[in-house]
Amino acid sequence: MGEILALVEARLRTALGEPDARAAVTFLGTDRIEVLRFVDGDVVRYATLGMSAQPMADPTAVLADPVKGPRAELVLSVRAGLADTDKVLRPLAVLAASPQVEGLIVAPGASLEVGEPLWPGAPFSSVLVAEPGGLVEDLELDEPMDPVQFLPLLPMTHNEAAWKRVRGAQELQERWLSNGTDLRDPLRGSVALD
């Protein structure tokens, strides 16, 4: 487990630079989850470290495979200085612990809900899991282990989350794109929906 996390952290450093801060959260019955903060000009990125230590398991499986199964870490990018986004550390750690706690398999297109604003005053309490491979490339591990994917998180307003449940992730992303929505704006309002 430690070896995998060392490789994951090295991949994050290669892609995002040196973290300028890190915090750790441990939930009862789970492995420790760290959140690293990277500053890149006017953008702050938060990346989890620890979610990929164990493969995500199908909650209906009788026994979880300790080696095979999808592995991931979460990455959130926001504009710096507009809101107290450093308070997102605990909600991000909660989301990263959800595969261990709730038996979730976090995959692109999924919605993740924290039940409270992601940071003080945030119009978002949920995120859309986007496709990996853009900002941080997948990390290949020795066979038979699955690669670690770095999944971007896109904050959703309550209206966007409800619309996504009806219309799907693809349509919401197309709506954001066609309206030129700045998904990194920590204070943005909901995109115009039908």
Disulfide bonds with the S-S distance in Angstrom:
none
